[in-house]
Amino acid sequence: DGGITQSPKYLFRKEGQNVTLSCEQNLNHDAMYWYRQDPGQGLRLIYYSQIVNDFQKGDIAEGYSVSREKKESFPLTVTSAQKNPTAFYLCASSTGTASEKLFFGSGTQLSVL
Amino acid sequence: GNSVTQMEGPVTLSEEAFLTINCTYTATGYPSLFWYVQYPGEGLQLLLKATKADDKGSNKGFEATYRKETTSFHLEKGSVQVSDSAVYFCALRVDYKLSFGAGTTVTVRA
């Protein structure tokens, strides 16, 4: 079955540590996105990528980094510069410019120890 | 910039009651409008969409009409079920960016 896989489901970060969230899709989608979900604040766009080897900052990119070396993969690194990383992170993909439909993964809950 | 404003929750209803969740938007250009639903423990799923003014999106008994004159996309369902308990997100899309509202938690009691 085609879809988006996020891992791990739960992740814990120690102070000063970088952690990487995985997002893989086998939908052959060009565009991929990372959102952060906080209670009462909806979804905020962190980074997005329209095509391999290209990515753009979203609304809250500070403290995060991404790469897009392969079409099917868009990992998100939460760096130590992100002072409030505890949140639910959602990855999504779409076919690209002509698409109006996003497919979402099941999310990763990141917590600080 | 683009933004979406949803009515605040939580909303608690009895089964078979009528549900309305208000959504208004601000956008440059001509956005497409969406409703997503998030069931407990799951990711977001597209519920319905409308791509131009006066379009009506519908799915699973839910409906929403794209009203350009009032910049609104209110979600309605005539008779809710316990299984409709979820968080509902209104969203708009311009180019590559999808902007979401804060979400409205709906709880339906038997």
Chai-1 contact restraints between the chains, C-beta under 6 A:
chainA,res_idxA,chainB,res_idxB,connection_type,confidence,min_distance_angstrom,max_distance_angstrom,comment,restraint_id
A,G40,B,A102,contact,1.0,0.0,6.0,A-B,restraint_1
A,Q41,B,A102,contact,1.0,0.0,6.0,A-B,restraint_2
A,G42,B,F100,contact,1.0,0.0,6.0,A-B,restraint_3
A,G42,B,G101,contact,1.0,0.0,6.0,A-B,restraint_4
A,G42,B,A102,contact,1.0,0.0,6.0,A-B,restraint_5
A,G42,B,G103,contact,1.0,0.0,6.0,A-B,restraint_6
A,L43,B,F100,contact,1.0,0.0,6.0,A-B,restraint_7
A,Y48,B,Y96,contact,1.0,0.0,6.0,A-B,restraint_8
A,Q50,B,Y96,contact,1.0,0.0,6.0,A-B,restraint_9
A,E100,B,S32,contact,1.0,0.0,6.0,A-B,restraint_10
A,E100,B,R93,contact,1.0,0.0,6.0,A-B,restraint_11
A,K101,B,L46,contact,1.0,0.0,6.0,A-B,restraint_12
A,F104,B,G43,contact,1.0,0.0,6.0,A-B,restraint_13
A,F104,B,L44,contact,1.0,0.0,6.0,A-B,restraint_14
A,G105,B,G43,contact,1.0,0.0,6.0,A-B,restraint_15
A,S106,B,G43,contact,1.0,0.0,6.0,A-B,restraint_16
A,G107,B,G43,contact,1.0,0.0,6.0,A-B,restraint_17
